[in-house]
Amino acid sequence: MSDKLILTLALVGGTGKLGPGLAMRWAQAGYRVIIGSRQAEKAQAVADELNEQLGIESILGLENSEAIERADIVVLTVKQDAHAATVRSLKEGLHGKIVVDTTARVDFRDPKPPEPPSAPRYAQDEIGPEARVVAAFQTVPAHRLKEAVDEPLDLDVLICSDDIDAAFEVVKLVEGAGLNGYYAGSLDNAIVVEGLTAILIAMNKHYDTKKASIRVTGVR
Ligand SMILES: NC(=O)c1ccc[n+]([C@@H]2O[C@H](COP(=O)([O-])OP(=O)(O)OC[C@H]3O[C@@H](n4cnc5c(N)ncnc54)[C@H](OP(=O)(O)O)[C@@H]3O)[C@@H](O)[C@H]2O)c1
């Protein structure tokens, strides 16, 4: 996959809070980007808005399954409680793809670690070995991605997958978005990253901010 000149990325549920910031950053970095939605018109409206903000025309908006069909890498950015049903309904279209799972199942009113299996482990088991699931971006605050989208962000991203080659494709995507990516072990470790998100939300509440995130030290 890394030999292909320009990768196409589809963001399933890319119309929400997390998807647009990632989409703009990847479009700026030269990837082909498709916003996916349950409704094609909603996807196109968000794509139009992002294109206008960037002064480009390349971001497309399509219904989720059509977006997936055209993509090399699919990024799941659906609302957390829609994750399992979305994976089940789209799983056949995900065969042969790298699937980046951003899901962190945290109740904002009472942030605490979710029960295993991790959402990305659930996705891998549900889709089967025909797709390679990679967990990433769970600790990245959505609104920070929309800041100065052509500039790097001082943010680290933990990347978990059972497939090391897929994980390193996603390290490149993270870097393409202007963040730092670190391989952090198998998909089972993604449950810890979901729990870390609960810690960051608790810290946001306590310190009255929306910007709590993580930095890795002692590596590289
Ligand atoms: N927000 C953050 O700061 C942040 C940070 C890190 C990770 N995450 C993770 O990223 C994912 C997306 O978060 P978000 O804040 O962007 O979510 P969101 O804005 O609440 O929702 C994202 C999209 O999910 C789709 N959706 C809603 N209900 C659905 C359903 N029943 N079935 C299928 N799709 C549905 C909608 O797209 P359509 O209506 O267009 O289909 C919506 O625009 C979550 O799993 C979250 O844990 C979020």
The ligand as a MOL file (V3000), in Angstrom:
LIG
                    3D

  0  0  0     0  0            999 V3000
M  V30 BEGIN CTAB
M  V30 COUNTS 48 52 0 0 0
M  V30 BEGIN ATOM
M  V30 1 N -14.8330 14.5480 19.8600 0
M  V30 2 C -13.6060 14.3120 20.2600 0
M  V30 3 O -12.9130 15.2160 20.7890 0
M  V30 4 C -12.9930 12.9660 20.0840 0
M  V30 5 C -11.6360 12.7960 20.3810 0
M  V30 6 C -11.0560 11.5460 20.2140 0
M  V30 7 C -11.8240 10.4740 19.7780 0
M  V30 8 N -13.1460 10.6650 19.5340 0 CHG=1
M  V30 9 C -13.9420 9.5110 19.0640 0
M  V30 10 O -14.2770 9.7990 17.7270 0
M  V30 11 C -15.5690 9.2770 17.4260 0
M  V30 12 C -16.4050 10.4180 16.8520 0
M  V30 13 O -16.5390 11.4020 17.8370 0
M  V30 14 P -17.3200 12.7620 17.5020 0
M  V30 15 O -17.2040 13.5820 18.7100 0
M  V30 16 O -16.8690 13.2660 16.1780 0 CHG=-1
M  V30 17 O -18.8140 12.1710 17.3720 0
M  V30 18 P -20.1410 12.9480 16.9410 0
M  V30 19 O -19.8200 14.3110 16.4560 0
M  V30 20 O -21.1250 12.8020 18.0620 0
M  V30 21 O -20.6990 12.0110 15.7720 0
M  V30 22 C -19.9420 11.7370 14.5970 0
M  V30 23 C -20.8780 11.2270 13.5110 0
M  V30 24 O -21.4270 9.9610 13.8770 0
M  V30 25 C -22.5360 9.7500 13.0080 0
M  V30 26 N -23.6040 9.0660 13.7370 0
M  V30 27 C -24.3560 9.5540 14.7590 0
M  V30 28 N -25.2710 8.6340 15.1510 0
M  V30 29 C -25.1020 7.5550 14.3330 0
M  V30 30 C -25.7560 6.2910 14.2200 0
M  V30 31 N -26.7520 5.9430 15.0320 0
M  V30 32 N -25.3160 5.4340 13.2740 0
M  V30 33 C -24.2880 5.7740 12.4380 0
M  V30 34 N -23.6330 6.9580 12.4910 0
M  V30 35 C -24.0410 7.8320 13.4330 0
M  V30 36 C -23.0120 11.1160 12.5260 0
M  V30 37 O -22.7800 11.1780 11.1330 0
M  V30 38 P -23.9840 11.1730 10.0560 0
M  V30 39 O -25.2170 11.6890 10.7390 0
M  V30 40 O -23.4660 12.1500 9.0520 0
M  V30 41 O -24.0750 9.7810 9.5630 0
M  V30 42 C -22.1020 12.0830 13.2620 0
M  V30 43 O -21.7810 13.2460 12.5400 0
M  V30 44 C -16.1360 8.7140 18.7300 0
M  V30 45 O -16.0260 7.3200 18.7260 0
M  V30 46 C -15.2540 9.3160 19.8000 0
M  V30 47 O -15.0900 8.4390 20.8940 0
M  V30 48 C -13.7460 11.8810 19.6550 0
M  V30 END ATOM
M  V30 BEGIN BOND
M  V30 1 1 1 2
M  V30 2 2 2 3
M  V30 3 1 2 4
M  V30 4 1 4 5
M  V30 5 2 4 48
M  V30 6 2 5 6
M  V30 7 1 6 7
M  V30 8 2 7 8
M  V30 9 1 8 9
M  V30 10 1 8 48
M  V30 11 1 9 10
M  V30 12 1 9 46
M  V30 13 1 10 11
M  V30 14 1 11 12
M  V30 15 1 11 44
M  V30 16 1 12 13
M  V30 17 1 13 14
M  V30 18 2 14 15
M  V30 19 1 14 16
M  V30 20 1 14 17
M  V30 21 1 17 18
M  V30 22 2 18 19
M  V30 23 1 18 20
M  V30 24 1 18 21
M  V30 25 1 21 22
M  V30 26 1 22 23
M  V30 27 1 23 24
M  V30 28 1 23 42
M  V30 29 1 24 25
M  V30 30 1 25 26
M  V30 31 1 25 36
M  V30 32 1 26 27
M  V30 33 1 26 35
M  V30 34 2 27 28
M  V30 35 1 28 29
M  V30 36 1 29 30
M  V30 37 2 29 35
M  V30 38 1 30 31
M  V30 39 2 30 32
M  V30 40 1 32 33
M  V30 41 2 33 34
M  V30 42 1 34 35
M  V30 43 1 36 37
M  V30 44 1 36 42
M  V30 45 1 37 38
M  V30 46 2 38 39
M  V30 47 1 38 40
M  V30 48 1 38 41
M  V30 49 1 42 43
M  V30 50 1 44 45
M  V30 51 1 44 46
M  V30 52 1 46 47
M  V30 END BOND
M  V30 END CTAB
M  END
